[in-house]
Amino acid sequence: MALGESKVLAPGLPDLAANFRDRFYHFSSEEAQAKFTLSPQDYLPMVRPPSAPPARIVMIGPKGAGQSVQARKLAQQHGLVHVRFDAYVQTAGRDKAHPFFTLLQDHVAEPEDAPLETEAALELIKSFWSTFEQGLILEGFPRNGRSAR
């Protein structure tokens, strides 16, 4: 259901299952299970199963390990969009029409005095995470173990 509704492939939980037409379906939440149970035919593919969602790759590693080089290569080889997080933040923090402009402008002007909080960075990433139909490679976030959690 998650794949069909939000283009996100989510694992089903063994405890949340339903049987329909001699097949078992597993769900990621009780809400998804309830929706399916009310009208299972609405969630079955008509001709073929839905295709897998586009790739979403996060490049992480220590400084100088080659994340940028590898991200560029992978993006080119597989037709993905390469998003450099720092460059995206700089662009968004200077664009008054960007929905995160107010949040980012202080950070862009004085990054040392106004560090970008992890929660704000995650909200920014969520805003573009699913917008690239061909998939994406995100480079430059998380920067440390604290942000990765």
C-alpha positions as CSV (number, residue, x, y, z in Angstrom):
1,M,0.0,0.0,0.0
2,A,2.8,2.4,0.8
3,L,4.3,1.9,-2.6
4,G,1.0,2.6,-4.4
5,E,0.1,5.6,-2.3
6,S,3.3,7.4,-1.5
7,K,5.9,5.7,-3.8
8,V,7.8,4.4,-0.8
9,L,8.5,0.8,-0.5
10,A,7.9,-0.1,3.2
11,P,8.4,-3.5,4.8
12,G,5.3,-5.3,6.0
13,L,5.2,-6.5,9.6
14,P,4.5,-10.2,10.2
15,D,1.9,-9.4,12.8
16,L,-0.1,-7.2,10.5
17,A,-1.4,-9.4,7.7
18,A,-4.6,-10.1,5.8
19,N,-5.6,-12.9,3.5
20,F,-7.3,-12.0,0.2
21,R,-7.8,-14.4,-2.8
22,D,-5.5,-17.0,-1.3
23,R,-2.6,-14.6,-0.8
24,F,-1.3,-13.0,2.3
25,Y,-0.5,-9.3,2.4
26,H,1.6,-7.7,5.1
27,F,1.3,-4.1,6.2
28,S,3.5,-1.5,7.7
29,S,0.8,-0.1,10.0
30,E,-2.6,-1.0,11.5
31,E,-4.0,2.0,9.5
32,A,-2.8,0.5,6.2
33,Q,-4.2,-3.0,7.2
34,A,-7.6,-1.5,8.0
35,K,-7.7,0.4,4.7
36,F,-6.9,-2.7,2.8
37,T,-9.4,-4.8,4.7
38,L,-12.2,-2.4,3.8
39,S,-11.6,-2.5,0.1
40,P,-8.8,-4.9,-1.0
41,Q,-9.5,-4.8,-4.7
42,D,-8.6,-1.1,-4.7
43,Y,-5.0,-1.9,-3.8
44,L,-4.4,-4.8,-6.2
45,P,-2.6,-4.1,-9.5
46,M,-4.9,-4.4,-12.5
47,V,-2.4,-5.7,-15.1
48,R,1.0,-5.9,-13.4
49,P,2.5,-5.3,-10.0
50,P,3.6,-1.7,-9.4
51,S,7.2,-0.9,-10.2
52,A,9.7,-0.3,-7.5
53,P,10.2,3.3,-6.4
54,P,13.1,5.3,-7.7
55,A,16.4,4.8,-5.9
56,R,17.1,7.1,-2.9
57,I,20.8,6.8,-2.0
58,V,22.6,8.6,0.9
59,M,26.4,8.8,0.5
60,I,28.2,8.9,3.8
61,G,31.8,8.6,4.8
62,P,34.7,10.5,6.4
63,K,35.9,13.7,4.8
64,G,38.1,13.0,1.7
65,A,36.8,9.4,1.3
66,G,35.4,10.2,-2.2
67,Q,31.7,10.5,-1.6
68,S,31.4,13.3,-4.2
69,V,33.3,11.4,-6.9
70,Q,31.3,8.2,-6.3
71,A,28.0,10.1,-6.1
72,R,28.7,11.8,-9.5
73,K,29.6,8.5,-11.1
74,L,26.6,6.7,-9.8
75,A,24.3,9.5,-10.8
76,Q,25.7,9.6,-14.3
77,Q,25.7,5.8,-14.7
78,H,22.1,5.3,-13.4
79,G,20.4,8.6,-14.5
80,L,19.9,9.8,-10.9
81,V,19.9,13.4,-9.6
82,H,23.0,14.2,-7.5
83,V,22.0,16.5,-4.7
84,R,24.9,18.2,-2.8
85,F,23.3,19.1,0.5
86,D,25.5,22.1,1.2
87,A,24.9,23.6,-2.2
88,Y,21.2,23.0,-1.9
89,V,21.1,24.7,1.5
90,Q,23.1,27.7,0.0
91,T,20.6,28.0,-2.9
92,A,17.5,27.7,-0.8
93,G,18.9,30.1,1.8
94,R,19.3,32.8,-0.9
95,D,16.0,32.2,-2.7
96,K,13.3,34.3,-1.1
97,A,10.6,32.2,-2.8
98,H,11.9,29.0,-1.3
99,P,9.6,27.7,1.5
100,F,12.7,27.2,3.8
101,F,14.2,30.6,3.1
102,T,13.4,32.1,6.5
103,L,14.8,29.0,8.3
104,L,18.0,29.0,6.2
105,Q,18.9,32.6,5.7
106,D,20.8,33.1,9.0
107,H,22.7,29.9,8.5
108,V,23.7,30.8,4.9
109,A,24.8,34.3,6.0
110,E,26.8,33.1,9.1
111,P,27.2,29.3,9.1
112,E,29.5,29.4,12.1
113,D,27.2,31.5,14.2
114,A,24.0,29.9,13.1
115,P,24.6,26.2,12.6
116,L,21.8,24.2,10.8
117,E,20.1,22.0,13.4
118,T,19.6,18.3,12.5
119,E,15.8,18.6,12.7
120,A,15.8,21.5,10.3
121,A,18.1,19.7,7.9
122,L,15.8,16.6,8.0
123,E,12.7,18.8,7.3
124,L,14.5,20.3,4.3
125,I,15.5,16.9,3.0
126,K,11.9,15.6,3.4
127,S,10.7,18.5,1.3
128,F,12.6,17.2,-1.8
129,W,13.2,13.5,-1.0
130,S,10.3,12.3,-3.2
131,T,10.3,15.0,-5.9
132,F,12.8,13.5,-8.3
133,E,11.0,10.9,-10.3
134,Q,14.3,9.3,-11.6
135,G,15.7,9.0,-8.1
136,L,18.5,10.8,-6.3
137,I,21.8,10.5,-4.5
138,L,22.1,12.8,-1.5
139,E,25.7,13.7,-0.5
140,G,26.8,15.8,2.5
141,F,24.2,14.8,5.1
142,P,24.5,13.4,7.7
143,R,27.9,14.9,8.5
144,N,28.4,13.1,11.8
145,G,27.0,10.3,14.0
146,R,24.7,12.6,15.9
147,S,23.0,13.7,12.7
148,A,22.8,10.1,11.4
149,R,20.7,9.1,14.4
